[in-house]
Amino acid sequence: MSVLTTERRDDVLVLTLDRPERRNALDRALTDALSAALDELDDDPSLHAGVLAANGPVFCAGTDLHETASPATDRGGEYGLVRRRRTTPLVAAVEGAALGGGFELVLACDLVVAGADARFGLPEVARGLVATCAGLFRAPDRLPPAVATQLLLTGDPVDAERAHQVGLVNVLTKAGGALDGALALAGRITRNSPDAVSATLRAVHESRGPAEAVGWTATDHAIAQVSLSPDKAEGVTAFFEKRPPRWSR
């Protein structure tokens, strides 16, 4: 059974997460499939843009909690995407909730189109965890710092309209319209010189490199800190048992 579908639409590759029964949570199989599809997007010169979409009412609920850690690949890092050095633009088409690692997937894309029912959140603190896949530094980079800090510390999501108002979402569509909106935005990119687009995107990513290196170091420190706390195990247990967590202090 496929966990990811791909479709070429002229010079655009559409990648669709397809584990709706698991809220498109990212396990090893989905990570490997996504990484392979992104390799194709990066390496095929006839492809000039990609769109990342999802099947079902939830865009992505993040890492499958049956995994011991966020799955990663050599070329793309976490989920096959988070640390990937891309030169082909990738547009996220978000319907429903993008939470935890699902939101970090969105933050790894270059542009975001969202349906009116979309929500974006990093709920890790509610489970005794921290965002491990660049959310700690990419959220403040893509959102106003006060908004990002509230999102990170409360675990509460922001809705699509608010995300559009503060600049995270490039295009806001009616519910169900995100894929068409993302394809239209990708089409506007592909009308331009592929070499110029590639060089521009490379420069954008390289200019963020030093700040991202600091962000990864800070993330490692945060992970080390929570790994020593009993709250980590309690938060995950409470989540599976569908009860409020009982924190250690």
Rosetta blueprint (number, residue, H / E / L):
1 M L
2 S L
3 V L
4 L E
5 T E
6 T E
7 E E
8 R E
9 R E
10 D L
11 D L
12 V E
13 L E
14 V E
15 L E
16 T E
17 L E
18 D L
19 R L
20 P H
21 E H
22 R H
23 R L
24 N L
25 A L
26 L E
27 D L
28 R H
29 A H
30 L H
31 T H
32 D H
33 A H
34 L H
35 S H
36 A H
37 A H
38 L H
39 D H
40 E H
41 L H
42 D H
43 D H
44 D L
45 P L
46 S L
47 L L
48 H L
49 A E
50 G E
51 V E
52 L E
53 A E
54 A E
55 N L
56 G L
57 P L
58 V L
59 F L
60 C E
61 A L
62 G L
63 T E
64 D L
65 L L
66 H L
67 E L
68 T L
69 A L
70 S L
71 P L
72 A E
73 T E
74 D L
75 R L
76 G L
77 G E
78 E E
79 Y L
80 G L
81 L L
82 V L
83 R L
84 R L
85 R L
86 R L
87 T L
88 T L
89 P L
90 L E
91 V E
92 A E
93 A E
94 V E
95 E L
96 G L
97 A E
98 A E
99 L E
100 G L
101 G H
102 G H
103 F H
104 E H
105 L H
106 V H
107 L H
108 A H
109 C L
110 D L
111 L E
112 V E
113 V E
114 A E
115 G E
116 A L
117 D L
118 A L
119 R E
120 F E
121 G E
122 L L
123 P H
124 E H
125 V H
126 A H
127 R H
128 G L
129 L L
130 V L
131 A L
132 T L
133 C L
134 A L
135 G H
136 L H
137 F H
138 R H
139 A H
140 P H
141 D H
142 R H
143 L L
144 P L
145 P H
146 A H
147 V H
148 A H
149 T H
150 Q H
151 L H
152 L H
153 L H
154 T H
155 G L
156 D L
157 P L
158 V E
159 D E
160 A H
161 E H
162 R H
163 A H
164 H H
165 Q H
166 V L
167 G L
168 L L
169 V L
170 N L
171 V E
172 L E
173 T E
174 K L
175 A L
176 G L
177 G L
178 A H
179 L H
180 D H
181 G H
182 A H
183 L H
184 A H
185 L H
186 A H
187 G H
188 R H
189 I H
190 T H
191 R L
192 N L
193 S L
194 P H
195 D H
196 A H
197 V H
198 S H
199 A H
200 T H
201 L H
202 R H
203 A H
204 V H
205 H H
206 E H
207 S H
208 R H
209 G H
210 P H
211 A H
212 E H
213 A H
214 V H
215 G H
216 W H
217 T H
218 A H
219 T H
220 D H
221 H H
222 A H
223 I H
224 A H
225 Q H
226 V H
227 S H
228 L L
229 S L
230 P L
231 D H
232 K H
233 A H
234 E H
235 G H
236 V H
237 T H
238 A H
239 F H
240 F H
241 E H
242 K L
243 R L
244 P L
245 P L
246 R L
247 W L
248 S L
249 R L
